[in-house]
């Protein structure tokens, strides 16, 4: 099972999706167990994406979608997204 979310609007930003993932991890009471590191995922804008790590395994990511991804899906505004492998928490 996975948890995923996205937000698309003119002001969508890394800060917005970071606050969402922080709230999710805090509500699950696992914020201290998760390491957040810069992501190398090509679907995200370099420097505006992060991976969620637990026990050395990538269990999720969040960040701003790269303009090439937006174009490929016909999206015309900035978009942020997150995905978390619910079953690996």
C-alpha positions in Angstrom: 0.0 0.0 0.0 1.1 3.5 -0.8 0.1 7.0 0.4 0.3 9.6 -2.4 -0.7 13.2 -2.7 -0.2 16.0 -5.2 -1.0 19.7 -5.3 -1.1 21.9 -8.5 -1.5 25.6 -8.4 0.6 28.7 -9.2 2.2 28.8 -5.8 3.0 25.1 -5.3 6.4 24.8 -3.7 8.8 22.5 -2.0 7.9 24.1 1.3 4.2 23.3 0.8 4.8 19.5 0.3 7.5 19.4 3.0 5.0 20.7 5.5 2.5 18.0 4.4 5.0 15.1 4.8 6.2 16.5 8.1 2.5 16.5 9.3 1.9 13.0 8.1 5.0 11.6 9.7 4.3 13.5 13.0 0.7 12.2 13.1 2.0 8.6 12.5 4.5 9.3 15.4 7.4 8.2 13.2 9.0 11.5 12.3 12.1 10.7 14.4 12.6 7.3 12.6 12.7 8.8 9.1 15.8 10.3 7.5 15.2 12.9 4.9 17.9 13.3 2.3 18.2 15.1 -1.1 16.7 13.1 -3.9 18.4 12.3 -7.2 15.0 11.3 -8.7 14.9 12.8 -12.3 11.1 13.4 -12.0 11.8 16.1 -9.4 13.5 19.5 -9.8 17.1 19.2 -8.7 17.5 20.6 -5.2 13.7 20.6 -4.7 13.1 17.0 -3.9 13.9 14.6 -1.1 13.9 10.9 -0.4 12.4 9.4 2.8 14.7 6.7 4.2 14.1 4.2 6.9 16.7 1.6 7.9 18.8 2.5 4.8 15.8 1.8 2.4 14.0 4.5 0.3 10.4 4.3 1.5 9.2 7.5 -0.2 9.9 10.8 -1.8 8.5 14.3 -2.1 9.2 17.5 -4.0 8.5 19.7 -7.0 7.8 17.9 -10.3 10.3 18.6 -13.0 9.1 20.8 -15.9 9.6 18.0 -18.4 7.3 15.8 -16.3 4.7 18.6 -16.2 4.9 19.0 -20.0 4.6 15.2 -20.6 1.3 15.2 -18.6 0.0 18.5 -20.1 0.2 20.2 -16.7 0.5 24.0 -16.9 1.2 25.0 -13.3 3.8 24.1 -10.7 3.0 20.7 -9.1 4.3 19.1 -5.9 3.8 15.5 -4.9 4.7 12.9 -2.3 4.6 9.1 -2.2 5.1 7.0 0.9 5.2 3.2 1.0 2.7 2.7 3.8 3.4 -1.0 4.2 7.1 -0.3 5.1 6.5 2.0 8.0 
